Amino acid sequence: MLNRVLLIVILVPLAIILIALAVANRAPADFTLDPFNPGNPALTIQVPLFALLLAALALGVIVGGIVTWFRQGRYRKLARVRGQEIQILSEGKPRPPANGGNLPAAKP
C-alpha cells in the first residue's frame, strides 16, 4: 500500500515534469567533445536538449549511487561481522579468539 502511495505522490508528478521538460526542449543542441575547437564536425553531434539534460541527470544518479555505495562499505562490513557473531552465539558455539588464536606461548 505504501509503495502505491509513493508511486502516485512522487513518481507520477516527476514523470509529468520530465515529459513537459522534454516537450519544451526539443530543439537540437550541439554536443561537442572538443572544448578547444567546438566547430570540429568530427567530434560534434546534434541531439535534442532534453536528451542531454536527462543523460546528465542519469549520470548524476549513477555516480552518486556508486559513491554512496563505496562510502557505506564499512557499515556493511560491520553488519556482516555482527550477523556472523549473532549466528555463532545463537548456535551456542564458543566464540573464536579476537586475534585469531595467534597468541604467543605463555612463559612459566
Beta strands, then each sheet from edge to edge (+ up, - down):
strand 1: 28-32
strand 2: 44-48
sheet 1: 1+ 2-
end
